Amino acid sequence: MPLLEQDSALMIELLSLEPKQDSYQMEVGLTHSGGFTRKVILIDEYTYLQMNSILGSYQEHRVRLSIYPKWDPFRRKYFSSLTKMNRTCSETLYFACSEDFVSQLLEWKQQTMPSDEANTVQAVVPVPEPEQPQPKRRASAFRLNRPIVMRCVLFSLLFVLFFLRMDDTLLNSAEAHEDFKLPVDSSIPVPHVPVVHTASFQSAQAEAVPVTEQEPAPLPVQSAEPEVQNPAVEELELDGSRYEYSLPKGYVALSFDDGPSQYTKEIVDILMAYGIAANFLFIGQNAQQNPEAVQYADEHGMPVGSHSWDHSDMTKNSSGENRNNLLRSVQVLEQNIEKPVTVFRPPYGAINGSLAAEAGKQNLKVLLWNRDPEDWKAQTAEHIIQYFYHTDPSGGIYLLHEKGITVKALPAIIEYLKKKQLKFAIFK
């Protein structure tokens, strides 16, 4: 059985945008737990013109469409965004849209997403209140309030300057901090191999309940060491008949893409120090060049999965090309960990029926995600951490990457999740 019974749309790809005789329409592809489907949506002329003006040529790109528009109270307009991606770069573009377009997206989202995901992963779009007529004010009243306004503006500028001075990471590239070490005085537990239990989730009663402060969970006692309070890591078996990208409430999972890299060992060491584990989705080419990192992750209890051979968009390949791509990746990984590789995460989260069928033939189960801090383009570690602070982590599978800036943010991320009394999970 799947970990979560309810289907929901997760990834929306713009396939076409074109005018018709008396209307404008866009075709999108939905990747959700049940598979891949296509949908055609009629849109208004204003939204079409706004999207078309920023989109330009995208024949060599994949285009993701956001279904979380936002209201700008200053411009009194709705805005949404789309992201153009290819193998080497990604660009997020914003466009104004109509209220009708917003209503369509919200209705669509409510039909295809569970209500708890729609409300917690992203901010709810506020409905603008009707503009009330403002009474005219005398010019003398404006002159009276103007000094107060100027003082507020000056105070805000001073506060921003002070914050920038405090954050020295704005002046230095986070990728240059390769000598990162765990803080000596932090409350990090003694390093040890995480305790792993197996859970199959064959019934609705298997959903975890967060432990409250009044009823602390029993904790393992380390022999000849002080008692260490670490949550056990549960190993969850994926259902190969569908794509998995979410967890029951009370659980959380971390996953790392695009390795192995120079940061793999450091990430594993941090996870070990906190007594937890995470899934590592390795690229075959990288694994061939860095087998020691693959072995290190596996030897320390981190499940290793495939992220393709070359991180290409596999939905554009033939079945034969995908067969060879997956085989090469799995073979180089299995040579290093000496056990079957059973988890596959498609690059960019792009998957169709042909790729899913080929993965199934090779006994690979598809693991996606539902929390994306976009650490690959974050400017500071604090930006990544703030994402965690502003989303509900319960039930989340987080997509992270092997980047120096992510390594720097990782201890704070784990400490935050542990304070939420969540049970960490890994997948097989």
C-alpha positions as CSV (number, residue, x, y, z in Angstrom):
1,M,0.0,0.0,0.0
2,P,1.2,3.6,-0.5
3,L,2.2,5.7,2.4
4,L,-0.6,8.1,1.7
5,E,-3.9,7.1,0.4
6,Q,-5.1,10.4,-1.1
7,D,-3.9,11.5,-4.6
8,S,-2.7,15.1,-5.1
9,A,-1.1,17.1,-7.9
10,L,2.5,18.0,-7.2
11,M,4.3,19.1,-10.3
12,I,2.7,21.2,-13.1
13,E,4.6,21.6,-16.4
14,L,3.5,24.0,-19.1
15,L,3.4,22.1,-22.3
16,S,2.0,24.8,-24.6
17,L,0.6,28.3,-24.6
18,E,-1.3,29.4,-27.7
19,P,-4.2,31.6,-29.0
20,K,-7.2,30.1,-30.6
21,Q,-9.9,31.7,-32.8
22,D,-11.9,33.0,-29.9
23,S,-9.9,32.1,-26.8
24,Y,-6.5,31.5,-25.3
25,Q,-5.4,28.2,-23.8
26,M,-2.5,26.5,-22.2
27,E,-1.8,22.8,-21.9
28,V,-0.2,21.4,-18.8
29,G,1.1,18.1,-17.6
30,L,0.5,17.0,-14.1
31,T,2.8,14.6,-12.2
32,H,0.9,13.2,-9.2
33,S,0.9,10.1,-7.1
34,G,-1.3,8.3,-9.6
35,G,0.8,9.0,-12.6
36,F,1.0,11.6,-15.4
37,T,-2.0,13.4,-17.0
38,R,-2.6,16.2,-19.4
39,K,-5.1,19.1,-18.9
40,V,-6.1,22.0,-21.1
41,I,-7.1,25.3,-19.4
42,L,-8.7,28.3,-21.1
43,I,-7.3,31.6,-19.9
44,D,-8.1,35.2,-20.5
45,E,-6.4,37.5,-22.9
46,Y,-4.7,39.6,-20.2
47,T,-3.0,36.6,-18.5
48,Y,-2.0,35.1,-21.9
49,L,-0.3,38.3,-23.0
50,Q,1.5,38.7,-19.7
51,M,2.8,35.1,-19.8
52,N,3.7,35.2,-23.4
53,S,5.7,38.4,-23.0
54,I,8.1,36.9,-20.5
55,L,8.2,33.3,-21.7
56,G,9.9,33.8,-25.0
57,S,11.3,30.7,-26.7
58,Y,11.3,27.6,-24.5
59,Q,11.8,24.7,-26.9
60,E,15.0,23.7,-25.1
61,H,13.5,24.2,-21.6
62,R,11.1,22.6,-19.3
63,V,8.6,25.1,-17.8
64,R,7.1,24.6,-14.4
65,L,4.0,26.7,-13.5
66,S,3.3,27.8,-10.0
67,I,-0.2,27.3,-8.7
68,Y,0.3,29.6,-5.8
69,P,-0.5,33.2,-7.1
70,K,-0.1,36.1,-4.7
71,W,-1.9,39.4,-4.2
72,D,0.3,42.5,-4.3
73,P,-1.5,45.1,-2.1
74,F,0.6,48.0,-3.4
75,R,0.1,47.4,-7.1
76,R,-3.4,45.9,-6.4
77,K,-2.7,43.1,-8.8
78,Y,-2.3,39.3,-8.7
79,F,1.1,37.8,-9.7
80,S,2.1,34.3,-10.4
81,S,5.4,32.7,-11.6
82,L,6.9,30.1,-13.9
83,T,10.3,28.5,-13.9
84,K,12.3,27.7,-17.1
85,M,14.8,24.9,-16.7
86,N,17.4,23.1,-18.8
87,R,20.3,20.9,-17.9
88,T,22.6,23.8,-16.8
89,C,20.4,26.6,-15.4
90,S,17.0,27.6,-14.1
91,E,15.2,31.0,-14.2
92,T,12.1,32.0,-12.3
93,L,9.9,34.6,-14.1
94,Y,6.9,36.5,-12.7
95,F,3.9,37.7,-14.5
96,A,0.7,39.6,-13.7
97,C,-2.6,37.6,-14.0
98,S,-6.3,38.2,-13.7
99,E,-8.6,37.3,-10.8
100,D,-10.3,34.8,-13.1
101,F,-7.0,33.0,-13.7
102,V,-6.4,32.9,-10.0
103,S,-9.8,31.5,-9.3
104,Q,-9.2,28.8,-11.9
105,L,-5.9,27.8,-10.3
106,L,-7.3,27.7,-6.8
107,E,-10.3,25.6,-7.9
108,W,-8.0,23.3,-9.8
109,K,-5.7,23.0,-6.8
110,Q,-8.6,22.2,-4.4
111,Q,-9.8,19.4,-6.7
112,T,-6.4,17.8,-7.0
113,M,-4.6,18.5,-3.7
114,P,-5.4,17.5,-0.1
115,S,-6.5,20.5,1.9
116,D,-3.8,20.2,4.5
117,E,-1.1,20.4,1.8
118,A,-2.7,23.3,0.0
119,N,-2.9,25.2,3.3
120,T,0.5,24.5,4.8
121,V,3.1,24.3,2.1
122,Q,2.3,27.7,0.6
123,A,0.7,30.8,1.9
124,V,-3.0,31.1,1.1
125,V,-3.8,33.8,-1.5
126,P,-5.7,36.6,0.3
127,V,-8.9,37.8,-1.4
128,P,-8.6,41.6,-1.8
129,E,-11.2,43.6,0.1
130,P,-13.3,46.1,-1.9
131,E,-11.6,49.4,-1.9
132,Q,-13.4,51.8,0.4
133,P,-13.7,55.5,-0.4
134,Q,-11.2,57.4,1.7
135,P,-12.3,60.8,3.2
136,K,-10.3,63.7,1.9
137,R,-7.7,65.0,4.3
138,R,-6.5,68.6,4.6
139,A,-3.0,69.4,3.4
140,S,-2.2,70.5,6.9
141,A,-2.8,67.1,8.3
142,F,-0.4,65.6,5.8
143,R,2.2,68.1,6.7
144,L,1.7,67.2,10.4
145,N,2.2,63.4,9.8
146,R,5.1,63.8,7.3
147,P,7.8,64.0,10.0
148,I,6.5,60.8,11.6
149,V,6.6,59.0,8.2
150,M,10.2,60.2,7.6
151,R,11.3,58.9,11.0
152,C,9.8,55.5,10.3
153,V,11.5,55.3,6.9
154,L,14.9,56.3,8.4
155,F,14.5,53.7,11.2
156,S,13.7,51.0,8.7
157,L,16.8,51.8,6.7
158,L,19.0,51.7,9.7
159,F,17.6,48.3,10.7
160,V,18.2,46.8,7.3
161,L,21.8,48.1,7.3
162,F,22.4,46.7,10.8
163,F,21.0,43.3,9.7
164,L,23.2,43.2,6.6
165,R,26.3,44.0,8.7
166,M,25.4,41.1,11.0
167,D,25.0,38.6,8.2
168,D,28.6,38.2,6.9
169,T,27.5,35.5,4.5
170,L,26.1,38.2,2.2
171,L,29.7,39.4,1.5
172,N,31.2,36.0,0.9
173,S,30.2,33.1,-1.3
174,A,28.7,30.3,0.8
175,E,30.4,27.7,-1.4
176,A,33.8,29.0,-0.2
177,H,33.2,27.8,3.3
178,E,34.6,24.4,2.8
179,D,36.2,24.3,6.3
180,F,32.8,24.2,8.0
181,K,32.8,22.4,11.3
182,L,30.1,21.7,13.8
183,P,30.0,24.2,16.6
184,V,31.8,23.0,19.7
185,D,29.3,24.3,22.2
186,S,26.2,23.1,20.4
187,S,24.0,20.4,21.9
188,I,24.9,17.7,19.4
189,P,24.6,14.2,20.6
190,V,27.4,11.7,20.6
191,P,27.9,10.3,17.1
192,H,26.4,6.8,16.6
193,V,24.7,4.8,14.0
194,P,21.0,5.7,13.8
195,V,18.5,3.1,15.2
196,V,16.5,1.9,12.2
197,H,13.1,0.2,12.5
198,T,11.1,-1.1,9.6
199,A,7.5,0.0,9.0
200,S,5.3,-1.3,6.2
201,F,2.2,1.0,6.6
202,Q,-0.2,-1.7,5.6
203,S,-3.1,-0.1,7.5
204,A,-4.4,3.4,8.3
205,Q,-3.5,2.8,12.0
206,A,0.2,3.0,11.1
207,E,0.2,6.9,10.9
208,A,2.6,8.3,13.5
209,V,1.5,10.7,16.2
210,P,4.0,13.4,17.3
211,V,5.1,12.9,20.9
212,T,4.0,15.6,23.3
213,E,6.2,17.0,26.1
214,Q,3.8,15.4,28.7
215,E,4.4,11.9,27.2
216,P,8.0,11.6,26.2
217,A,8.9,8.6,24.0
218,P,11.2,5.9,25.4
219,L,14.7,6.5,24.2
220,P,17.6,4.0,23.6
221,V,20.4,4.1,26.2
222,Q,23.9,4.0,25.0
223,S,26.1,1.7,27.0
224,A,29.0,3.4,28.8
225,E,27.8,6.7,27.5
226,P,25.3,9.4,28.9
227,E,21.7,8.9,27.8
228,V,21.3,10.4,24.3
229,Q,17.8,11.7,23.3
230,N,17.6,10.8,19.6
231,P,14.4,9.8,17.7
232,A,14.6,6.4,16.0
233,V,14.7,6.4,12.3
234,E,11.9,4.3,10.6
235,E,12.5,2.6,7.3
236,L,9.5,2.8,5.1
237,E,8.9,0.5,2.1
238,L,7.8,2.3,-1.0
239,D,4.9,1.0,-3.1
240,G,6.2,0.5,-6.7
241,S,2.7,0.9,-8.2
242,R,2.7,4.7,-7.7
243,Y,4.9,7.7,-7.2
244,E,5.5,8.6,-3.5
245,Y,6.2,12.1,-2.4
246,S,4.6,12.6,1.0
247,L,4.4,11.0,4.4
248,P,1.8,10.5,7.1
249,K,1.5,13.3,9.7
250,G,4.1,13.1,12.4
251,Y,6.9,12.0,10.0
252,V,9.5,13.9,8.2
253,A,12.3,12.8,5.7
254,L,15.4,14.5,4.4
255,S,16.8,13.5,1.0
256,F,19.9,14.7,-0.9
257,D,20.3,14.8,-4.7
258,D,23.1,15.2,-7.2
259,G,25.9,13.5,-5.3
260,P,28.2,12.0,-4.5
261,S,30.4,15.1,-4.1
262,Q,33.0,16.6,-1.9
263,Y,30.3,17.3,0.6
264,T,28.9,13.7,0.9
265,K,31.0,12.6,3.8
266,E,30.4,15.9,5.7
267,I,26.6,15.6,5.3
268,V,26.7,12.0,6.5
269,D,28.8,13.0,9.5
270,I,26.3,15.7,10.5
271,L,23.4,13.2,10.2
272,M,25.2,10.7,12.2
273,A,26.0,13.2,14.9
274,Y,22.3,13.9,15.4
275,G,21.4,10.2,15.2
276,I,19.3,10.4,12.1
277,A,19.5,9.2,8.5
278,A,18.5,10.4,5.0
279,N,18.2,9.1,1.5
280,F,21.0,9.9,-0.9
281,L,20.0,9.9,-4.6
282,F,23.3,9.6,-6.5
283,I,24.1,10.4,-10.2
284,G,25.8,7.4,-11.9
285,Q,28.6,9.5,-13.5
286,N,29.4,11.1,-10.1
287,A,29.4,7.7,-8.4
288,Q,31.8,6.3,-10.9
289,Q,34.3,9.2,-10.2
290,N,33.8,9.1,-6.4
291,P,33.1,5.6,-5.3
292,E,34.5,6.2,-1.8
293,A,31.7,8.6,-1.0
294,V,29.1,6.1,-2.1
295,Q,30.6,3.5,0.2
296,Y,30.9,5.9,3.1
297,A,27.2,6.8,2.9
298,D,26.1,3.1,2.7
299,E,28.4,2.0,5.5
300,H,26.9,4.6,7.8
301,G,23.3,3.5,7.3
302,M,22.3,6.0,4.6
303,P,20.1,4.4,1.9
304,V,21.5,4.9,-1.6
305,G,19.3,5.4,-4.6
306,S,19.6,6.3,-8.3
307,H,19.2,9.8,-9.7
308,S,19.9,8.6,-13.3
309,W,23.3,8.2,-15.0
310,D,23.7,11.8,-16.3
311,H,20.9,14.0,-14.8
312,S,19.3,14.4,-18.2
313,D,15.6,14.9,-18.9
314,M,14.7,11.3,-19.3
315,T,11.1,12.0,-20.6
316,K,12.7,13.0,-23.9
317,N,14.6,9.7,-24.3
318,S,13.4,6.5,-26.0
319,S,12.6,3.4,-23.9
320,G,16.0,1.9,-25.0
321,E,17.9,5.0,-23.9
322,N,16.2,5.0,-20.5
323,R,16.8,1.3,-20.1
324,N,20.6,1.8,-20.6
325,N,20.6,5.0,-18.5
326,L,19.0,3.3,-15.5
327,L,21.1,0.2,-15.9
328,R,24.4,2.0,-15.9
329,S,23.5,4.1,-12.9
330,V,22.3,1.1,-10.9
331,Q,25.2,-1.1,-11.8
332,V,27.9,1.4,-10.7
333,L,26.0,2.0,-7.4
334,E,25.5,-1.7,-6.7
335,Q,29.2,-2.4,-7.3
336,N,30.0,-0.1,-4.4
337,I,27.3,-0.9,-1.9
338,E,27.0,-4.6,-2.7
339,K,23.2,-4.7,-2.3
340,P,20.3,-4.0,-4.7
341,V,19.4,-0.4,-5.5
342,T,15.6,-0.1,-5.4
343,V,14.8,3.7,-5.2
344,F,14.8,6.1,-8.2
345,R,14.3,9.8,-8.3
346,P,14.0,11.2,-11.9
347,P,16.0,14.3,-12.6
348,Y,13.8,17.5,-12.3
349,G,11.0,15.2,-11.1
350,A,10.2,14.7,-14.7
351,I,8.5,11.3,-15.4
352,N,6.1,9.9,-17.8
353,G,4.5,6.5,-18.4
354,S,7.3,5.1,-20.5
355,L,10.0,6.0,-18.0
356,A,7.9,4.7,-15.1
357,A,7.4,1.4,-16.9
358,E,11.1,1.1,-17.5
359,A,11.9,1.8,-13.9
360,G,9.4,-0.8,-12.8
361,K,11.0,-3.4,-15.0
362,Q,14.3,-2.8,-13.1
363,N,12.5,-3.0,-9.7
364,L,13.0,0.7,-9.1
365,K,10.4,2.6,-7.0
366,V,9.9,6.3,-7.7
367,L,10.5,8.7,-4.8
368,L,9.5,12.4,-5.3
369,W,9.1,15.2,-2.7
370,N,6.7,17.8,-1.4
371,R,9.0,20.3,0.3
372,D,11.6,22.2,-1.8
373,P,13.7,24.8,-0.1
374,E,15.4,25.5,-3.5
375,D,18.8,25.3,-1.8
376,W,20.6,25.1,-5.1
377,K,19.9,28.8,-5.8
378,A,19.9,30.1,-2.2
379,Q,22.2,33.0,-1.5
380,T,22.8,32.3,2.2
381,A,22.3,29.4,4.6
382,E,19.7,31.6,6.4
383,H,17.5,31.6,3.3
384,I,17.3,27.8,3.4
385,I,16.7,27.7,7.2
386,Q,13.9,30.3,6.8
387,Y,12.1,28.0,4.4
388,F,11.9,25.3,7.1
389,Y,10.6,27.9,9.6
390,H,7.8,29.0,7.4
391,T,6.4,25.6,6.3
392,D,4.7,22.8,8.2
393,P,7.3,20.0,8.3
394,S,4.9,17.3,9.4
395,G,4.4,14.8,6.5
396,G,7.2,16.4,4.4
397,I,9.8,14.9,2.2
398,Y,12.5,17.6,1.8
399,L,14.5,17.9,-1.4
400,L,18.1,19.1,-0.7
401,H,21.3,19.1,-2.6
402,E,24.9,18.4,-1.9
403,K,26.0,22.0,-1.7
404,G,28.3,23.8,0.7
405,I,25.6,26.2,1.6
406,T,23.3,23.4,2.5
407,V,25.9,21.8,4.7
408,K,26.2,25.0,6.6
409,A,22.4,25.1,7.2
410,L,21.9,21.4,8.0
411,P,22.6,21.5,11.8
412,A,20.0,24.2,12.3
413,I,17.5,22.4,10.1
414,I,17.8,19.1,12.0
415,E,17.6,20.9,15.4
416,Y,14.4,22.6,14.2
417,L,12.8,19.3,13.0
418,K,13.8,17.6,16.3
419,K,12.1,20.3,18.3
420,K,8.9,19.6,16.4
421,Q,8.9,16.0,17.9
422,L,8.7,14.4,14.5
423,K,9.8,10.9,13.6
424,F,12.5,10.8,10.9
425,A,12.0,8.4,8.0
426,I,14.1,6.8,5.3
427,F,12.8,4.9,2.2
428,K,13.6,1.6,0.6
